[in-house]
Amino acid sequence: MSDTPSDLEFVPLAADDDETVGQWLSLLADAAESGPRAAPPCTADMTGSLRFAPPATALDDWVVRSGGRVVGALRLALPDGAPSARVDQLLVHPGLHRRGIGRALHDH
């Protein structure tokens, strides 16, 4: 039996979706607080990265919702000319680890 929530909704993360971006930023902050000591994510930098990818790189951002709330996020980096994409970020809300959400997001 799996603890993976049955109501997962996969949504592309768009810079103009203020509500989802706000929930994504909260997820980033929660993940930073629960992990190794590091500087918290810069809201302006992260929001800006949704509008302006690094040079010669495309970003593909997704979030997964459960119960209407963002519970996970995936960022793929696609460097120009590279044969494959790389997972730049894969996050699951700290209170929901080990429930298959990250795997489901990665598989999606």
All heavy atoms as an XYZ file, in Angstrom:
795
protein
N       0.843     -1.182      0.000
C       0.000      0.000      0.000
C       0.885      1.241      0.000
O       1.891      1.312      0.675
C      -0.888      0.002      1.238
C      -1.902      1.118      1.204
S      -3.200      0.802      2.402
C      -3.008      2.210      3.436
N       0.483      2.251     -0.768
C       1.283      3.460     -0.922
C       0.676      4.618     -0.156
O      -0.539      4.753     -0.055
C       1.360      3.811     -2.415
O       1.973      5.054     -2.579
N       1.561      5.466      0.390
C       1.106      6.680      1.067
C       1.003      7.857      0.109
O       0.714      8.970      0.533
C       2.083      7.060      2.183
C       2.003      6.127      3.366
O       0.985      5.422      3.494
O       2.949      6.099      4.163
N       1.277      7.636     -1.188
C       1.230      8.721     -2.161
C      -0.196      9.262     -2.234
O      -1.141      8.502     -2.430
C       1.658      8.230     -3.559
O       2.948      7.633     -3.466
C       1.692      9.380     -4.552
N      -0.357     10.577     -2.064
C      -1.699     11.150     -2.180
C      -2.297     10.833     -3.551
O      -1.601     10.837     -4.563
C      -1.456     12.656     -2.019
C      -0.171     12.763     -1.272
C       0.651     11.580     -1.727
N      -3.580     10.540     -3.574
C      -4.239     10.153     -4.819
C      -4.682     11.345     -5.652
O      -5.075     11.179     -6.802
C      -5.451      9.270     -4.513
O      -6.388      9.997     -3.720
N      -4.599     12.540     -5.097
C      -5.114     13.716     -5.805
C      -4.004     14.597     -6.382
O      -4.176     15.794     -6.540
C      -5.989     14.544     -4.874
C      -5.209     15.153     -3.711
O      -4.116     14.645     -3.401
O      -5.698     16.132     -3.125
N      -2.860     14.015     -6.729
C      -1.750     14.815     -7.236
C      -2.115     15.464     -8.565
O      -2.643     14.816     -9.470
C      -0.498     13.962     -7.404
C       0.114     13.393     -6.131
C       1.359     12.583     -6.465
C       0.434     14.482     -5.123
N      -1.796     16.752     -8.671
C      -2.045     17.520     -9.888
C      -0.717     18.147    -10.318
O      -0.102     18.886     -9.552
C      -3.076     18.617     -9.608
C      -3.313     19.546    -10.753
C      -4.175     20.743    -10.385
O      -4.413     20.991     -9.182
O      -4.586     21.437    -11.308
N      -0.276     17.842    -11.530
C       0.987     18.343    -12.059
C       0.711     19.577    -12.909
O      -0.101     19.525    -13.826
C       1.682     17.261    -12.891
C       1.954     16.016    -12.088
C       1.034     14.982    -12.059
C       3.103     15.907    -11.329
C       1.274     13.843    -11.304
C       3.350     14.773    -10.570
C       2.423     13.744    -10.556
N       1.397     20.673    -12.588
C       1.112     21.959    -13.219
C       2.425     22.625    -13.623
O       3.334     22.740    -12.785
C       0.361     22.889    -12.228
C       0.031     24.218    -12.866
C      -0.883     22.217    -11.695
N       2.525     23.100    -14.879
C       3.712     23.885    -15.223
C       3.728     25.159    -14.382
O       2.677     25.771    -14.151
C       3.531     24.215    -16.706
C       2.357     23.443    -17.177
C       1.603     22.956    -15.981
N       4.889     25.551    -13.915
C       5.010     26.757    -13.090
C       5.218     27.946    -14.017
O       6.192     27.996    -14.764
C       6.181     26.615    -12.121
C       6.415     27.759    -11.149
C       5.182     28.033    -10.292
C       7.613     27.470    -10.265
N       4.287     28.885    -13.974
C       4.330     30.063    -14.828
C       4.565     31.303    -13.977
O       3.958     31.462    -12.911
C       3.027     30.197    -15.605
N       5.418     32.190    -14.456
C       5.779     33.400    -13.713
C       4.584     34.292    -13.423
O       4.574     35.019    -12.432
C       6.843     34.186    -14.484
N       3.557     34.238    -14.252
C       2.396     35.116    -14.060
C       1.302     34.502    -13.183
O       0.259     35.110    -12.970
C       1.824     35.551    -15.403
C       1.347     34.384    -16.253
O       1.584     33.217    -15.889
O       0.736     34.644    -17.312
N       1.531     33.315    -12.641
C       0.573     32.659    -11.741
C       1.001     32.973    -10.302
O       1.700     32.192     -9.656
C       0.558     31.159    -12.002
C      -0.441     30.400    -11.142
O      -0.990     30.981    -10.170
O      -0.652     29.203    -11.414
N       0.587     34.145     -9.812
C       1.058     34.646     -8.519
C       0.787     33.693     -7.362
O       1.637     33.524     -6.484
C       0.436     36.013     -8.222
C       0.923     37.099     -9.161
O       2.027     36.955     -9.731
O       0.195     38.093     -9.334
N      -0.382     33.071     -7.338
C      -0.714     32.177     -6.221
C       0.215     30.963     -6.187
O       0.773     30.617     -5.140
C      -2.167     31.707     -6.304
C      -2.543     30.811     -5.149
C      -3.990     30.353     -5.186
O      -4.817     30.975     -5.867
O      -4.278     29.354     -4.505
N       0.404     30.327     -7.348
C       1.264     29.145     -7.401
C       2.717     29.521     -7.145
O       3.430     28.803     -6.424
C       1.111     28.422     -8.750
O      -0.271     28.069     -8.918
C       1.956     27.162     -8.818
N       3.175     30.634     -7.688
C       4.547     31.089     -7.444
C       4.750     31.341     -5.950
O       5.769     30.961     -5.377
C       4.896     32.336     -8.288
C       6.206     32.962     -7.826
C       4.960     31.973     -9.767
N       3.778     31.949     -5.299
C       3.875     32.194     -3.861
C       3.983     30.898     -3.070
O       4.791     30.789     -2.134
N       3.204     29.900     -3.445
C       3.278     28.600     -2.772
C       4.616     27.917     -3.052
O       5.190     27.266     -2.174
C       2.117     27.710     -3.207
C       0.774     28.176     -2.701
C      -0.346     27.244     -3.131
O      -0.142     26.055     -3.377
N      -1.546     27.787     -3.226
N       5.121     28.060     -4.272
C       6.429     27.504     -4.642
C       7.530     28.142     -3.805
O       8.402     27.449     -3.280
C       6.650     27.723     -6.132
C       8.000     27.373     -6.672
C       8.554     26.122     -6.754
C       8.950     28.266     -7.242
N       9.794     26.198     -7.344
C      10.056     27.506     -7.660
C       8.971     29.636     -7.459
C      11.175     28.069     -8.265
C      10.073     30.197     -8.078
C      11.157     29.426     -8.462
N       7.476     29.460     -3.653
C       8.477     30.152     -2.834
C       8.405     29.695     -1.378
O       9.438     29.531     -0.723
C       8.297     31.668     -2.941
C       8.637     32.268     -4.308
C       8.159     33.717     -4.383
C      10.113     32.146     -4.617
N       7.204     29.461     -0.872
C       7.054     28.939      0.495
C       7.659     27.540      0.611
O       8.309     27.213      1.606
C       5.582     28.891      0.901
O       5.063     30.185      1.028
N       7.451     26.713     -0.409
C       8.048     25.377     -0.424
C       9.577     25.476     -0.402
O      10.241     24.755      0.348
C       7.590     24.603     -1.661
C       8.270     23.256     -1.903
C       7.936     22.264     -0.810
C       7.897     22.712     -3.267
N      10.145     26.380     -1.199
C      11.597     26.563     -1.212
C      12.110     26.948      0.173
O      13.121     26.421      0.644
C      11.998     27.637     -2.223
C      11.783     27.325     -3.704
C      12.037     28.581     -4.545
C      12.647     26.182     -4.156
N      11.420     27.865      0.834
C      11.826     28.314      2.169
C      11.712     27.177      3.181
O      12.618     26.974      4.005
C      10.996     29.515      2.603
N      10.610     26.426      3.134
C      10.425     25.300      4.063
C      11.511     24.245      3.859
O      12.047     23.698      4.830
C       9.049     24.655      3.871
C       7.906     25.541      4.333
O       8.159     26.526      5.063
O       6.756     25.254      3.939
N      11.840     23.963      2.600
C      12.873     22.965      2.313
C      14.235     23.448      2.805
O      15.014     22.663      3.341
C      12.908     22.669      0.815
N      14.517     24.730      2.645
C      15.801     25.281      3.104
C      15.916     25.202      4.622
O      16.985     24.898      5.149
C      15.954     26.725      2.632
N      14.822     25.459      5.322
C      14.839     25.408      6.793
C      15.063     24.003      7.316
O      15.657     23.819      8.371
C      13.529     25.960      7.354
C      13.405     27.458      7.269
C      12.079     27.953      7.836
O      11.368     27.171      8.506
O      11.750     29.121      7.597
N      14.589     22.997      6.578
C      14.675     21.627      7.079
C      15.967     20.927      6.675
O      16.268     19.864      7.187
C      13.483     20.809      6.592
O      13.613     20.542      5.210
N      16.713     21.531      5.763
C      17.936     20.896      5.265
C      19.162     21.390      5.988
O      19.089     22.018      7.047
N      20.324     21.094      5.391
C      21.582     21.562      5.978
C      21.619     23.084      6.038
O      20.951     23.755      5.257
C      22.649     21.041      5.016
C      21.964     20.183      4.034
C      20.504     20.375      4.167
N      22.382     23.599      6.952
C      22.464     25.049      7.101
C      22.946     25.682      5.808
O      24.028     25.393      5.325
C      23.393     25.427      8.232
C      22.759     25.196      9.601
C      23.688     25.564     10.710
N      23.572     26.765     11.477
C      22.487     27.332     11.972
N      21.328     26.866     11.665
N      22.549     28.369     12.745
N      22.114     26.534      5.267
C      22.440     27.254      4.042
C      21.620     28.531      4.032
O      20.637     28.658      4.766
C      22.109     26.400      2.817
N      22.027     29.434      3.194
C      21.272     30.680      3.070
C      19.894     30.375      2.494
O      19.756     29.507      1.634
C      22.012     31.636      2.150
N      18.870     31.061      2.990
C      17.534     30.840      2.432
C      17.491     31.337      0.989
O      18.292     32.195      0.593
C      16.630     31.686      3.332
C      17.521     32.685      3.959
C      18.881     32.074      4.034
N      16.596     30.792      0.195
C      16.515     31.224     -1.198
C      16.101     32.693     -1.282
O      15.321     33.180     -0.469
C      15.448     30.315     -1.803
C      14.661     29.820     -0.647
C      15.582     29.808      0.535
N      16.651     33.387     -2.255
C      16.324     34.791     -2.485
C      15.054     34.855     -3.330
O      15.034     34.374     -4.476
C      17.479     35.490     -3.188
S      17.093     37.166     -3.698
N      13.984     35.410     -2.775
C      12.699     35.470     -3.467
C      12.822     36.174     -4.814
O      12.302     35.689     -5.816
C      11.657     36.179     -2.578
O      11.524     35.427     -1.368
C      10.317     36.269     -3.253
N      13.517     37.306     -4.852
C      13.656     38.055     -6.110
C      14.422     37.235     -7.146
O      14.051     37.205     -8.326
C      14.352     39.379     -5.851
N      15.470     36.558     -6.708
C      16.274     35.745     -7.628
C      15.461     34.580     -8.176
O      15.468     34.312     -9.382
C      17.526     35.249     -6.909
C      18.445     34.459     -7.815
O      18.674     34.907     -8.960
O      18.943     33.405     -7.381
N      14.768     33.886     -7.304
C      13.995     32.726     -7.745
C      12.843     33.138     -8.656
O      12.599     32.506     -9.683
C      13.472     31.935     -6.537
C      14.575     31.293     -5.710
S      15.759     30.289     -6.643
C      14.707     28.991     -7.266
N      12.141     34.208     -8.306
C      11.039     34.685     -9.144
C      11.579     35.154    -10.491
O      10.993     34.866    -11.534
C      10.270     35.813     -8.436
O       9.807     35.324     -7.173
C       9.088     36.264     -9.250
N      12.706     35.852    -10.468
C      13.317     36.304    -11.712
C      13.729     35.153    -12.609
O      13.647     35.247    -13.838
N      14.156     34.040    -12.003
C      14.581     32.896    -12.806
C      13.420     32.274    -13.574
O      13.639     31.578    -14.568
C      15.266     31.847    -11.932
O      14.340     31.140    -11.131
N      12.188     32.510    -13.126
C      11.032     32.016    -13.876
C      10.846     32.801    -15.175
O      10.329     32.283    -16.154
C       9.754     32.112    -13.034
C       9.686     31.204    -11.825
C       8.432     31.518    -11.013
C       9.712     29.738    -12.238
N      11.240     34.064    -15.166
C      11.090     34.919    -16.347
C      12.324     34.903    -17.239
O      12.215     35.019    -18.460
C      10.791     36.348    -15.922
C       9.468     36.518    -15.233
C       9.163     37.997    -15.008
N       8.040     38.198    -14.130
C       6.761     38.048    -14.454
N       6.450     37.699    -15.677
N       5.813     38.264    -13.582
N      13.501     34.802    -16.630
C      14.751     34.922    -17.379
C      15.677     33.783    -17.001
O      16.293     33.796    -15.938
C      15.437     36.268    -17.067
C      14.545     37.448    -17.279
C      13.986     38.109    -16.195
C      14.230     37.884    -18.559
C      13.150     39.196    -16.374
C      13.392     38.974    -18.756
C      12.862     39.630    -17.668
N      15.785     32.806    -17.894
C      16.674     31.662    -17.660
C      18.126     32.102    -17.816
O      18.408     33.126    -18.446
C      16.356     30.559    -18.658
N      19.055     31.337    -17.262
C      20.476     31.643    -17.463
C      20.814     31.622    -18.958
O      20.114     30.981    -19.750
C      21.199     30.513    -16.732
C      20.189     29.919    -15.827
C      18.853     30.156    -16.437
N      21.883     32.278    -19.353
C      22.272     32.279    -20.767
C      22.452     30.861    -21.305
O      22.959     29.984    -20.617
C      23.614     33.026    -20.782
C      23.629     33.814    -19.513
C      22.806     33.054    -18.529
N      21.993     30.668    -22.529
C      22.151     29.399    -23.251
C      21.509     28.217    -22.524
O      21.936     27.081    -22.687
C      23.633     29.127    -23.536
N      20.501     28.479    -21.723
C      19.823     27.415    -20.979
C      18.325     27.704    -20.931
O      17.917     28.830    -20.666
C      20.347     27.329    -19.537
O      21.754     27.125    -19.570
C      19.697     26.197    -18.769
N      17.539     26.702    -21.186
C      16.098     26.811    -20.991
C      15.763     26.094    -19.685
O      16.386     25.096    -19.330
C      15.349     26.170    -22.146
N      14.793     26.630    -18.956
C      14.330     25.993    -17.719
C      12.895     25.522    -17.918
O      12.086     26.209    -18.545
C      14.390     26.976    -16.550
C      15.770     27.510    -16.195
C      15.659     28.553    -15.084
C      16.703     26.386    -15.781
N      12.591     24.362    -17.396
C      11.247     23.807    -17.439
C      10.845     23.534    -15.994
O      11.394     22.633    -15.353
C      11.250     22.523    -18.270
C       9.864     22.022    -18.611
O       8.885     22.787    -18.456
O       9.752     20.853    -19.039
N       9.922     24.343    -15.473
C       9.528     24.267    -14.066
C       8.139     23.664    -13.926
O       7.203     24.056    -14.636
C       9.526     25.672    -13.449
C      10.921     26.226    -13.286
O      11.657     25.700    -12.455
O      11.262     27.198    -13.998
N       8.008     22.746    -12.980
C       6.743     22.097    -12.674
C       6.528     22.092    -11.168
O       7.486     22.031    -10.399
C       6.748     20.645    -13.163
C       6.669     20.544    -14.642
C       7.703     20.689    -15.528
C       5.503     20.313    -15.410
N       7.240     20.552    -16.804
C       5.888     20.322    -16.764
C       4.164     20.095    -15.086
C       4.985     20.113    -17.797
C       3.259     19.887    -16.117
C       3.669     19.899    -17.453
N       5.276     22.129    -10.763
C       4.921     21.888     -9.369
C       3.883     20.779     -9.337
O       3.233     20.484    -10.338
C       4.358     23.156     -8.665
C       5.412     24.249     -8.603
C       3.091     23.655     -9.319
N       3.766     20.171     -8.181
C       2.716     19.179     -7.968
C       1.901     19.669     -6.776
O       2.446     20.117     -5.772
C       3.279     17.755     -7.759
C       4.181     17.674     -6.558
C       2.157     16.728     -7.664
N       0.589     19.632     -6.946
C      -0.323     20.042     -5.885
C      -1.040     18.823     -5.329
O      -1.310     17.868     -6.036
C      -1.393     20.996     -6.434
C      -0.895     22.329     -6.854
C      -2.104     23.192     -7.254
N      -1.695     24.447     -7.804
C      -2.098     24.931     -8.968
N      -2.941     24.250     -9.717
N      -1.679     26.103     -9.377
N      -1.362     18.938     -4.057
C      -2.232     17.968     -3.401
C      -3.154     18.773     -2.495
O      -2.681     19.619     -1.728
C      -1.408     16.967     -2.578
O      -2.259     16.069     -1.885
N      -4.425     18.556     -2.617
C      -5.378     19.325     -1.829
C      -5.328     20.813     -2.150
O      -5.591     21.640     -1.296
N      -4.936     21.151     -3.381
C      -4.879     22.540     -3.798
C      -3.624     23.283     -3.394
O      -3.459     24.454     -3.704
N      -2.705     22.616     -2.678
C      -1.463     23.252     -2.206
C      -0.252     22.646     -2.922
O      -0.221     21.441     -3.186
C      -1.276     23.036     -0.698
C      -2.354     23.590      0.177
C      -2.404     25.086      0.248
N      -1.131     25.650      0.674
C      -0.818     26.930      0.545
N      -1.652     27.765     -0.009
N       0.343     27.371      0.956
N       0.743     23.487     -3.200
C       1.982     23.006     -3.804
C       2.736     22.185     -2.758
O       3.035     22.676     -1.671
C       2.845     24.192     -4.300
C       4.229     23.711     -4.711
C       2.151     24.892     -5.462
N       3.027     20.927     -3.102
C       3.728     20.033     -2.181
C       5.064     19.556     -2.739
O       5.830     18.901     -2.047
C       2.853     18.825     -1.781
C       1.613     19.286     -1.023
C       2.479     17.981     -2.988
N       5.334     19.887     -4.000
C       6.596     19.489     -4.607
C       6.890     20.335     -5.826
O       5.996     20.983     -6.378
N       8.154     20.337     -6.231
C       8.572     21.125     -7.385
C       9.727     20.439     -8.092
O      10.554     19.777     -7.463
C       8.981     22.523     -6.949
N       9.766     20.629     -9.396
C      10.828     20.083    -10.228
C      11.274     21.160    -11.209
O      10.435     21.814    -11.825
C      10.330     18.865    -11.014
C      11.275     18.283    -12.060
C      12.449     17.595    -11.400
C      10.535     17.312    -12.967
N      12.580     21.360    -11.306
C      13.144     22.267    -12.309
C      14.125     21.465    -13.150
O      15.060     20.860    -12.638
C      13.855     23.440    -11.663
C      14.635     24.283    -12.675
C      15.153     25.555    -12.080
N      14.060     26.525    -12.139
C      14.205     27.798    -11.781
N      15.346     28.246    -11.318
N      13.183     28.622    -11.866
N      13.874     21.467    -14.467
C      14.790     20.860    -15.416
C      15.567     21.966    -16.108
O      14.980     22.981    -16.504
C      14.027     20.051    -16.472
C      13.248     18.850    -15.967
C      12.442     18.242    -17.107
C      14.165     17.821    -15.353
N      16.857     21.793    -16.248
C      17.698     22.720    -16.996
C      18.060     22.046    -18.313
O      18.484     20.886    -18.331
C      18.954     23.056    -16.210
N      17.855     22.786    -19.395
C      18.099     22.253    -20.729
C      19.141     23.142    -21.418
O      18.781     24.101    -22.115
C      16.797     22.218    -21.530
C      15.681     21.446    -20.830
C      14.468     22.316    -20.603
C      15.343     20.228    -21.619
N      20.440     22.873    -21.222
C      21.478     23.685    -21.849
C      21.427     23.546    -23.373
O      21.205     22.450    -23.893
C      22.786     23.114    -21.300
C      22.387     22.348    -20.076
C      20.997     21.856    -20.336
N      21.622     24.676    -24.066
C      21.639     24.655    -25.525
C      22.656     23.645    -26.027
O      23.800     23.622    -25.578
C      22.002     26.033    -26.091
C      20.892     27.054    -25.895
O      19.775     26.666    -25.498
O      21.149     28.248    -26.152
N      22.235     22.788    -26.942
C      23.131     21.829    -27.556
C      23.443     20.601    -26.726
O      24.112     19.688    -27.199
N      22.990     20.554    -25.499
C      23.259     19.375    -24.662
C      22.369     18.221    -25.119
O      21.236     18.433    -25.541
C      23.000     19.686    -23.195
N      22.869     16.984    -25.020
C      22.071     15.843    -25.466
C      20.918     15.491    -24.521
O      20.041     14.725    -24.887
C      23.093     14.703    -25.527
C      24.147     15.099    -24.542
C      24.196     16.595    -24.565
N      20.930     16.037    -23.309
C      19.861     15.714    -22.361
C      19.681     16.857    -21.369
O      20.537     17.731    -21.232
C      20.173     14.415    -21.617
O      21.378     14.558    -20.895
N      18.578     16.804    -20.678
C      18.287     17.786    -19.620
C      18.883     17.273    -18.310
O      19.216     16.098    -18.185
C      16.781     17.956    -19.463
N      19.003     18.174    -17.348
C      19.433     17.740    -16.017
C      18.408     18.225    -14.999
O      17.787     19.271    -15.166
C      20.828     18.244    -15.682
C      20.900     19.669    -15.251
C      22.300     20.035    -14.715
N      22.250     21.329    -14.094
C      22.326     22.489    -14.728
N      22.438     22.510    -16.033
N      22.254     23.616    -14.078
N      18.234     17.450    -13.959
C      17.361     17.857    -12.865
C      18.130     18.885    -12.047
O      19.158     18.569    -11.452
C      16.939     16.660    -11.992
C      16.137     17.132    -10.789
C      16.137     15.663    -12.820
N      17.655     20.117    -12.066
C      18.311     21.199    -11.341
C      17.775     21.297     -9.920
O      18.480     21.716     -9.014
C      18.087     22.521    -12.091
C      18.922     23.656    -11.561
O      20.162     23.505    -11.564
O      18.346     24.668    -11.139
N      16.512     20.901     -9.746
C      15.887     21.004     -8.430
C      14.731     20.004     -8.366
O      13.937     19.912     -9.300
C      15.361     22.424     -8.259
C      14.688     22.725     -6.965
C      14.151     24.147     -6.990
O      13.066     24.364     -7.498
N      14.908     25.078     -6.466
N      14.673     19.256     -7.299
C      13.554     18.357     -7.032
C      13.268     18.461     -5.544
O      14.097     18.070     -4.721
C      13.885     16.908     -7.418
C      12.810     15.863     -7.133
C      11.521     16.176     -7.885
C      13.307     14.483     -7.499
N      12.131     19.050     -5.213
C      11.782     19.302     -3.807
C      10.427     18.718     -3.470
O       9.505     18.757     -4.286
C      11.711     20.811     -3.538
C      12.968     21.627     -3.721
C      12.647     23.107     -3.600
C      13.998     21.226     -2.688
N      10.329     18.231     -2.253
C       9.051     17.804     -1.681
C       8.950     18.468     -0.318
O       9.957     18.583      0.401
C       8.974     16.268     -1.548
C       7.717     15.839     -0.809
C       9.042     15.614     -2.929
N       7.775     18.912      0.026
C       7.583     19.554      1.333
C       8.136     18.630      2.420
O       7.877     17.423      2.417
C       6.109     19.840      1.578
C       5.887     20.659      2.808
N       5.876     20.103      4.063
C       5.707     21.981      2.963
C       5.683     21.053      4.952
N       5.581     22.210      4.305
N       8.911     19.193      3.361
C       9.549     18.361      4.400
C       8.584     17.468      5.179
O       8.945     16.361      5.575
C      10.210     19.383      5.325
C      10.393     20.598      4.492
C       9.270     20.598      3.501
N       7.374     17.896      5.385
C       6.408     17.088      6.123
C       5.791     15.967      5.310
O       5.016     15.173      5.835
N       6.147     15.890      4.026
C       5.540     14.884      3.144
C       6.576     13.971      2.493
O       6.268     13.300      1.509
C       4.702     15.587      2.066
C       3.537     16.408      2.589
C       2.904     17.218      1.473
C       2.504     15.511      3.251
N       7.779     13.946      3.047
C       8.810     13.063      2.498
C       8.396     11.596      2.615
O       7.593     11.224      3.467
C      10.128     13.251      3.250
C      10.818     14.529      2.900
N      11.998     14.905      3.475
C      10.516     15.521      2.024
C      12.392     16.069      2.986
N      11.500     16.465      2.108
N       8.980     10.777      1.734
C       8.815      9.317      1.760
C       7.385      8.871      1.465
O       6.936      7.832      1.970
C       9.277      8.724      3.100
C      10.614      9.214      3.607
C      11.823      8.657      2.947
N      11.812      7.210      2.925
C      12.586      6.502      2.103
N      13.377      7.091      1.280
N      12.532      5.192      2.122
N       6.686      9.648      0.651
C       5.314      9.268      0.271
C       5.166      9.089     -1.233
O       4.053      8.974     -1.725
C       4.321     10.314      0.766
C       4.296     10.373      2.279
C       3.200     11.216      2.789
N       3.330     11.335      4.239
C       2.570     12.081      4.976
N       1.610     12.785      4.435
N       2.758     12.143      6.273
N       6.272      9.141     -1.965
C       6.225      8.916     -3.410
C       5.953     10.158     -4.232
O       5.825     10.072     -5.448
N       5.872     11.314     -3.591
C       5.561     12.545     -4.327
C       6.725     12.926     -5.246
O       6.513     13.269     -6.414
C       5.225     13.684     -3.351
C       3.938     13.341     -2.599
C       5.087     15.010     -4.092
C       3.632     14.268     -1.426
N       7.950     12.870     -4.753
C       9.106     13.200     -5.571
C       9.240     12.251     -6.759
O       9.493     12.687     -7.887
N       9.046     10.981     -6.519
C       9.115      9.999     -7.603
C       8.021     10.256     -8.632
O       8.259     10.219     -9.843
C       9.007      8.572     -7.088
C       9.041      7.542     -8.214
C       9.110      6.113     -7.725
N      10.310      5.815     -6.996
C      11.509      5.595     -7.548
N      11.648      5.684     -8.824
N      12.536      5.283     -6.807
N       6.825     10.533     -8.167
C       5.727     10.810     -9.097
C       6.015     12.058     -9.931
O       5.755     12.088    -11.136
C       4.414     10.979     -8.328
N       6.579     13.084     -9.301
C       6.908     14.309    -10.017
C       8.017     14.041    -11.025
O       7.935     14.468    -12.184
C       7.335     15.391     -9.013
C       7.616     16.775     -9.564
C       6.433     17.328    -10.338
C       7.957     17.724     -8.418
N       9.042     13.310    -10.619
C      10.134     12.969    -11.528
C       9.623     12.140    -12.701
O       9.985     12.385    -13.851
C      11.229     12.225    -10.758
C      12.441     11.941    -11.579
N      12.562     10.804    -12.318
C      13.575     12.660    -11.753
C      13.729     10.819    -12.945
N      14.365     11.936    -12.613
N       8.777     11.172    -12.427
C       8.241     10.304    -13.490
C       7.356     11.076    -14.448
O       7.314     10.771    -15.640
C       7.456      9.141    -12.890
C       8.349      8.114    -12.205
O       9.592      8.193    -12.358
O       7.801      7.250    -11.503
N       6.653     12.076    -13.923
C       5.761     12.873    -14.776
C       6.569     13.614    -15.825
O       6.246     13.710    -16.959
C       4.956     13.876    -13.940
C       4.070     14.744    -14.757
N       2.884     14.288    -15.287
C       4.201     16.029    -15.158
C       2.328     15.275    -15.978
N       3.098     16.334    -15.921
